[in-house]
Amino acid sequence: MSPETDNKHWDIFCAVVDNYGDIGVNWRLAKQLAHEYELKIKLWVDDLHSFSHILPQLDPSLISQQFCGVDILRWSSPLDITFDPGSVIIEAFACELPLEVTESLIALKKDSKATPPLWLNLEYLSAEAWVDGCHALPSLQKSGLKKFFFFPGFTDKTGGLICEKSLFTEREQWQSTPKNKLALFGQLGLQGIDKDDQCISVFSYETEALAALCELWQDARKRVHLLIPKGRSLHSLSHLLPIEYELIKPGQRYEYKQLTIHILPMTDQQGFDKLLWSCDVNIVRGEDSFLRAQWAARPFIWHIYPQEDDYHLVKLEAFMQVYCDNLAPEIAEYWSALNLAFNQGAQNRVKTQWQHLDSVNRPLLQHAREWPVNALNDADLASRLVQFVKNS
C-alpha cells in the first residue's frame, strides 16, 4: 500500500540543538509531507519553547496540538503520550529515540504477525562526495532492527533538498513586484529604506567578520541597510550600539554614515522566506536558513556551524565547489574567498573580498537565479522520502 493511501501515520522525532536549525528543517518537512502527500504526521519535539519562535501560535505548555495538518507532540522523558507506532519513524539528525519507542519496535519485531515501522535516520545536509555512497544504506542494530541512513544532498544519488512544489513560483511572483519588499519592510517596522538602497539580512553566529563589514559599509557608495534580529549575530555588533543589549527592541534603527542597522522582530518561516527574497544579499547560518537562502535566488554568505579541528571548513569547501561549478573562475574565486574569510573571522580579508565581489554582482546574481533549478535535481527531499518508503 502506498504512503499516500496508507492510513498509518509517520513519526518524526526532533531534538532541538541549535535553537532554530533542527526544528526549522523538521517543521518544513512535516508540513510538506502533510500538505503535498496527505500523510498523517506526528512531530515530536523536545523544546517547544524554541519551536514557538518560528511558530508563534504554538503553546509550549501543551502536550499535543495541531498546526498545518501536523500533530505536534511534546517529547518529554518519559513520554507524556503513549507511543503508537505508525508506518515510518524518522530519527532526525541522529537524535536518540525515546526508550518507549525502541521497546515498542523490538516488541513488534518479535511479533510474527506485526510489521515494525520503517526506521530512517535523517542526516544533516552535506555536499561532501562520500554522501552519495552512504545514502540509503541500512544499519543493523543490536536489537536486530534495521534502520536506514537518509542523506539530503545535491546529487541524484542522495535524498535531495527540502523544497515545496510551489516555492519557486511564489518567489518569482514576489520578486517581480518591487513594492512587495517595501510593504514587508513596513510590516516589520523598518523605516527609511528606499527601493534603490542595498539591503542585507543577517542570521549568523558571532563573528568579528560582521563587525569588519559594518565598518566597510559605513563608507559605501550607496545606503546599506543591515536587517538583523536580536540574537547571536547582534552580539558581534554590541560595540557599535549606543545602548545596552538588553534594552534593544525590534523596530529600532541605528545610523552610521551610509550604514543603517535595523533590529528585526522574530518571524515565522513564511515571513523569513519573504525577507530573504526581498534582500540583495543574505548572510545565513546552519542548515535551514542556508538552504532557504539558496532558494531565494540571491547572493549569500554561509556561516557554517564551527566544529573541532575546523572540519566545518571541509564541509564549506565541498559546498563551494558544487555551487561554483558553473561560475566564471574569477567570480567563483571571489565568492569562495569571501565565504572563507567570513567563516574564519578574518577582518581585513573579508572587507577586501566583499569589495571584489561587489564589482561582479550582476553575474553572481544571475548565477544565484539559475542555481535553484539546477540544485533541485528533478526531485525534492519529501518526494524522495515518499518514493523510498514505497520501494521499501
BATORDO-988520 format. One line per field, with one value per residue (C-alpha): residue in one letter; residue number from 1; x, y, z. Coordinates in nm, 3 decimals, padded with zeros to 5 digits. Last residue first. Layout:
<rs>
res	(A,...)
n	(NUM,...)
u	(X,...)
v	(Y,...)
w	(Z,...)
</rs>
This chain:
<rs>
res	(S,N,K,V,F,Q,V,L,R,S,A,L,D,A,D,N,L,A,N,V,P,W,E,R,A,H,Q,L,L,P,R,N,V,S,D,L,H,Q,W,Q,T,K,V,R,N,Q,A,G,Q,N,F,A,L,N,L,A,S,W,Y,E,A,I,E,P,A,L,N,D,C,Y,V,Q,M,F,A,E,L,K,V,L,H,Y,D,D,E,Q,P,Y,I,H,W,I,F,P,R,A,A,W,Q,A,R,L,F,S,D,E,G,R,V,I,N,V,D,C,S,W,L,L,K,D,F,G,Q,Q,D,T,M,P,L,I,H,I,T,L,Q,K,Y,E,Y,R,Q,G,P,K,I,L,E,Y,E,I,P,L,L,H,S,L,S,H,L,S,R,G,K,P,I,L,L,H,V,R,K,R,A,D,Q,W,L,E,C,L,A,A,L,A,E,T,E,Y,S,F,V,S,I,C,Q,D,D,K,D,I,G,Q,L,G,L,Q,G,F,L,A,L,K,N,K,P,T,S,Q,W,Q,E,R,E,T,F,L,S,K,E,C,I,L,G,G,T,K,D,T,F,G,P,F,F,F,F,K,K,L,G,S,K,Q,L,S,P,L,A,H,C,G,D,V,W,A,E,A,S,L,Y,E,L,N,L,W,L,P,P,T,A,K,S,D,K,K,L,A,I,L,S,E,T,V,E,L,P,L,E,C,A,F,A,E,I,I,V,S,G,P,D,F,T,I,D,L,P,S,S,W,R,L,I,D,V,G,C,F,Q,Q,S,I,L,S,P,D,L,Q,P,L,I,H,S,F,S,H,L,D,D,V,W,L,K,I,K,L,E,Y,E,H,A,L,Q,K,A,L,R,W,N,V,G,I,D,G,Y,N,D,V,V,A,C,F,I,D,W,H,K,N,D,T,E,P,S,M)
n	(392,391,390,389,388,387,386,385,384,383,382,381,380,379,378,377,376,375,374,373,372,371,370,369,368,367,366,365,364,363,362,361,360,359,358,357,356,355,354,353,352,351,350,349,348,347,346,345,344,343,342,341,340,339,338,337,336,335,334,333,332,331,330,329,328,327,326,325,324,323,322,321,320,319,318,317,316,315,314,313,312,311,310,309,308,307,306,305,304,303,302,301,300,299,298,297,296,295,294,293,292,291,290,289,288,287,286,285,284,283,282,281,280,279,278,277,276,275,274,273,272,271,270,269,268,267,266,265,264,263,262,261,260,259,258,257,256,255,254,253,252,251,250,249,248,247,246,245,244,243,242,241,240,239,238,237,236,235,234,233,232,231,230,229,228,227,226,225,224,223,222,221,220,219,218,217,216,215,214,213,212,211,210,209,208,207,206,205,204,203,202,201,200,199,198,197,196,195,194,193,192,191,190,189,188,187,186,185,184,183,182,181,180,179,178,177,176,175,174,173,172,171,170,169,168,167,166,165,164,163,162,161,160,159,158,157,156,155,154,153,152,151,150,149,148,147,146,145,144,143,142,141,140,139,138,137,136,135,134,133,132,131,130,129,128,127,126,125,124,123,122,121,120,119,118,117,116,115,114,113,112,111,110,109,108,107,106,105,104,103,102,101,100,99,98,97,96,95,94,93,92,91,90,89,88,87,86,85,84,83,82,81,80,79,78,77,76,75,74,73,72,71,70,69,68,67,66,65,64,63,62,61,60,59,58,57,56,55,54,53,52,51,50,49,48,47,46,45,44,43,42,41,40,39,38,37,36,35,34,33,32,31,30,29,28,27,26,25,24,23,22,21,20,19,18,17,16,15,14,13,12,11,10,9,8,7,6,5,4,3,2,1)
u	(01.070,01.000,00.705,00.912,01.191,00.940,00.796,01.143,01.244,00.940,00.995,01.361,01.298,01.311,01.428,01.787,01.687,02.031,01.994,01.659,01.787,02.115,01.981,01.884,02.201,02.406,02.238,02.307,02.674,02.684,02.545,02.747,03.087,03.236,03.074,03.256,03.596,03.484,03.348,03.678,03.879,03.650,03.655,04.034,04.083,03.853,03.938,03.663,03.747,03.392,03.375,03.713,03.604,03.278,03.453,03.724,03.459,03.273,03.589,03.728,03.398,03.377,03.726,03.665,03.333,03.059,02.919,03.076,03.075,02.794,02.941,03.294,03.159,02.963,03.270,03.474,03.214,03.208,03.587,03.566,03.331,03.609,03.797,03.970,03.652,03.340,03.208,02.849,02.864,02.827,02.702,02.726,02.458,02.382,02.007,01.790,01.582,01.607,01.976,01.897,01.634,01.905,02.136,01.845,01.751,02.106,02.303,02.381,02.280,02.411,02.166,02.243,02.009,01.717,01.348,01.352,01.536,01.270,00.996,01.145,01.162,00.797,00.696,00.910,00.761,00.912,01.127,01.134,01.416,01.653,01.765,02.131,02.176,02.504,02.597,02.703,02.644,02.270,02.099,01.750,01.486,01.193,01.260,01.392,01.735,01.732,01.901,02.187,02.282,02.250,02.461,02.526,02.860,03.039,02.749,02.798,02.901,02.622,02.381,02.457,02.396,02.050,01.833,01.727,01.930,01.848,02.156,02.060,02.331,02.295,02.503,02.874,02.974,03.164,02.973,02.963,03.332,03.297,02.988,03.194,03.452,03.181,03.049,03.395,03.435,03.199,02.907,02.676,02.474,02.126,02.191,01.981,02.143,01.950,02.116,01.923,01.740,01.387,01.445,01.455,01.383,01.173,01.159,00.858,00.839,00.513,00.686,00.972,00.718,00.546,00.884,00.960,00.630,00.658,00.924,00.678,00.859,01.029,00.705,00.575,00.913,00.922,00.572,00.658,00.979,00.804,00.502,00.641,00.787,01.164,01.366,01.673,01.760,01.796,02.122,02.224,02.051,02.305,02.287,02.224,01.991,02.121,01.886,02.055,01.839,01.746,01.737,01.621,01.814,01.825,02.196,02.109,02.169,02.241,02.096,02.245,02.004,02.278,02.629,02.783,02.646,02.739,03.109,03.136,03.070,02.778,02.621,02.274,02.240,02.107,01.756,01.785,01.503,01.314,01.042,00.778,00.770,00.541,00.328,00.211,00.543,00.558,00.923,00.985,00.682,00.819,01.157,00.988,00.783,01.098,01.270,00.981,00.946,01.321,01.295,01.479,01.832,01.879,02.088,01.986,01.616,01.503,01.222,00.981,00.755,00.440,00.293,00.385,00.152,00.353,00.151,00.162,00.353,00.676,00.927,01.119,00.939,00.882,00.587,00.368,00.289,00.022,00.065,-00.225,-00.087,-00.097,-00.207,-00.159,-00.038,00.133,00.058,00.279,00.483,00.171,00.241,00.082,00.426,00.565,00.924,00.985,00.745,00.991,01.243,00.981,00.864,01.198,01.187,00.984,00.778,00.617,00.329,00.244,-00.067,00.023,-00.175,00.120,00.150,00.014,00.117,00.456,00.522,00.429,00.648,00.945,00.920,00.887,01.181,01.417,01.327,01.334,01.697,01.804,01.601,01.766,02.078,02.017,01.642,01.585,01.342,01.150,00.929,00.653,00.464,00.099,-00.085,-00.379,-00.176,-00.324,-00.049,00.216,00.146,00.000)
v	(-00.045,00.099,00.297,00.428,00.536,00.710,00.905,01.009,01.107,01.329,01.489,01.561,01.726,01.572,01.694,01.776,02.059,02.217,02.305,02.477,02.663,02.773,02.978,03.285,03.275,03.254,03.568,03.742,03.646,03.783,04.119,04.149,04.131,04.452,04.395,04.064,04.230,04.482,04.199,04.013,04.304,04.354,03.983,03.976,04.257,04.110,03.741,03.586,03.246,03.188,03.534,03.487,03.152,03.291,03.589,03.368,03.143,03.438,03.597,03.272,03.176,03.521,03.485,03.126,03.204,03.017,02.685,02.462,02.738,02.591,02.240,02.353,02.592,02.308,02.087,02.382,02.458,02.096,02.094,02.428,02.268,02.023,02.311,02.072,02.073,02.219,02.570,02.591,02.728,03.098,03.083,03.409,03.487,03.610,03.597,03.328,03.294,02.913,02.939,03.149,02.893,02.625,02.811,02.919,02.553,02.426,02.643,03.007,03.290,03.615,03.725,03.971,04.192,04.143,04.087,03.712,03.654,03.853,03.663,03.333,03.461,03.562,03.217,03.059,03.262,03.590,03.730,04.110,04.280,04.544,04.776,04.882,05.176,05.220,05.518,05.736,05.517,05.506,05.296,05.153,05.030,04.828,04.526,04.622,04.680,04.742,04.412,04.486,04.806,05.124,05.308,05.001,04.970,04.773,04.527,04.439,04.073,04.022,04.114,03.795,03.574,03.706,04.010,04.020,04.178,04.381,04.574,04.863,05.000,05.342,05.399,05.437,05.257,05.438,05.293,04.963,04.898,04.928,04.709,04.455,04.447,04.399,04.103,03.949,03.965,03.670,03.557,03.315,03.429,03.548,03.871,04.033,04.281,04.557,04.788,05.109,05.158,05.100,05.344,05.226,05.492,05.276,04.913,04.818,04.461,04.541,04.836,04.615,04.376,04.658,04.773,04.417,04.376,04.713,04.565,04.324,04.050,03.934,03.812,03.633,03.468,03.353,03.205,03.018,02.888,02.765,02.588,02.234,02.281,02.240,02.036,01.902,01.564,01.222,01.146,00.978,01.248,01.497,01.797,01.626,01.506,01.182,00.906,00.642,00.331,00.148,-00.225,-00.399,-00.697,-00.543,-00.474,-00.257,-00.342,-00.031,00.001,00.228,00.482,00.743,00.629,00.624,00.961,01.120,01.047,01.339,01.609,01.840,01.794,01.818,01.666,01.312,01.170,00.833,00.621,00.335,00.166,00.077,-00.277,-00.530,-00.748,-01.109,-01.264,-01.049,-01.033,-00.738,-00.559,-00.594,-00.457,-00.156,-00.093,-00.102,00.141,00.385,00.362,00.419,00.751,00.770,00.910,01.209,01.119,01.427,01.345,00.994,00.940,00.660,00.521,00.302,00.410,00.303,00.420,00.578,00.650,01.024,01.212,01.042,00.967,01.182,01.452,01.489,01.727,01.641,01.845,01.682,01.822,01.943,02.297,02.319,02.065,02.045,01.792,01.815,02.184,02.423,02.535,02.689,02.727,03.027,03.194,02.914,03.022,03.138,02.872,02.596,02.732,02.697,02.360,02.201,01.819,01.797,01.500,01.565,01.329,01.331,01.194,01.193,01.394,01.387,01.759,01.906,01.653,01.572,01.942,02.045,01.775,01.868,02.238,02.161,01.921,02.167,02.456,02.229,02.147,02.500,02.704,02.684,02.492,02.157,02.092,01.717,01.619,01.292,01.243,00.982,00.883,00.779,00.466,00.524,00.411,00.579,00.830,00.610,00.340,00.000)
w	(00.079,-00.264,-00.131,00.160,-00.075,-00.301,-00.009,00.107,-00.246,-00.285,00.056,-00.023,-00.361,-00.708,-01.051,-00.945,-00.710,-00.740,-01.109,-01.057,-00.751,-00.917,-01.208,-01.005,-00.794,-01.115,-01.247,-00.917,-00.941,-01.298,-01.175,-00.853,-01.016,-00.870,-00.531,-00.512,-00.510,-00.246,-00.030,-00.073,00.062,00.360,00.444,00.415,00.666,00.929,00.901,01.116,00.970,00.849,00.692,00.523,00.379,00.246,00.087,-00.065,-00.219,-00.372,-00.511,-00.652,-00.810,-00.970,-01.120,-01.235,-01.411,-01.229,-01.348,-01.079,-00.817,-00.605,-00.607,-00.521,-00.257,-00.099,-00.056,00.073,00.340,00.452,00.482,00.663,00.915,00.996,01.156,01.401,01.610,01.450,01.380,01.243,00.888,00.817,00.458,00.264,00.007,-00.344,-00.419,-00.574,-00.254,-00.290,-00.198,00.109,00.207,00.202,00.439,00.661,00.719,00.753,00.995,00.924,00.694,00.546,00.277,-00.002,-00.207,00.030,-00.053,-00.122,00.208,00.395,00.213,00.328,00.685,00.675,00.557,00.828,01.112,01.224,01.502,01.504,01.317,01.453,01.171,01.135,00.900,00.713,00.492,00.790,01.098,01.169,01.437,01.400,01.643,01.509,01.730,02.075,02.226,02.601,02.695,02.454,02.631,02.428,02.168,01.950,01.777,02.049,02.060,01.694,01.729,01.984,01.703,01.513,01.817,01.887,01.840,01.477,01.192,00.882,00.770,00.542,00.312,00.150,-00.158,-00.234,00.087,00.364,00.660,00.470,00.540,00.918,00.904,00.710,00.989,01.252,01.057,01.030,01.406,01.427,01.642,01.458,01.159,01.066,00.876,00.605,00.366,00.190,-00.064,-00.127,-00.458,-00.320,-00.036,00.326,00.590,00.821,00.928,01.142,01.010,00.828,00.661,00.549,00.400,00.208,00.078,-00.033,-00.213,-00.391,-00.618,-00.789,-00.983,-00.661,-00.505,-00.815,-00.865,-00.501,-00.516,-00.837,-00.684,-00.371,-00.522,-00.503,-00.155,-00.140,00.105,-00.075,-00.226,-00.064,-00.242,-00.570,-00.778,-00.646,-00.409,-00.078,00.194,00.346,00.459,00.670,00.704,01.022,01.085,01.398,01.533,01.880,01.838,01.538,01.170,00.963,00.615,00.344,00.191,00.129,00.214,-00.134,-00.244,00.091,00.034,-00.212,00.050,-00.030,00.312,00.463,00.808,00.842,00.852,01.029,00.894,01.059,00.852,01.108,01.251,01.076,01.301,01.273,01.371,01.684,01.793,01.562,01.703,02.056,01.946,01.789,02.103,02.315,02.078,02.115,02.493,02.528,02.345,02.011,02.017,01.784,01.480,01.282,01.273,01.368,01.121,01.209,00.936,00.931,01.263,01.614,01.895,02.176,02.489,02.549,02.819,02.710,02.985,02.927,02.730,02.358,02.336,02.040,01.729,01.511,01.159,00.940,00.924,01.304,01.564,01.939,02.198,02.538,02.577,02.773,02.471,02.307,01.935,01.761,01.727,01.505,01.440,01.796,01.927,01.832,02.082,02.356,02.225,02.304,02.289,01.968,01.842,01.501,01.424,01.054,00.886,00.518,00.264,00.022,-00.057,00.267,00.532,00.379,00.320,00.671,00.827,00.608,00.690,01.061,01.053,00.886,01.115,01.421,01.360,01.265,01.515,01.857,01.753,01.922,01.918,01.935,01.659,01.629,01.320,01.340,01.022,01.037,00.930,00.696,00.395,00.087,00.001,00.165,-00.096,00.000)
</rs>
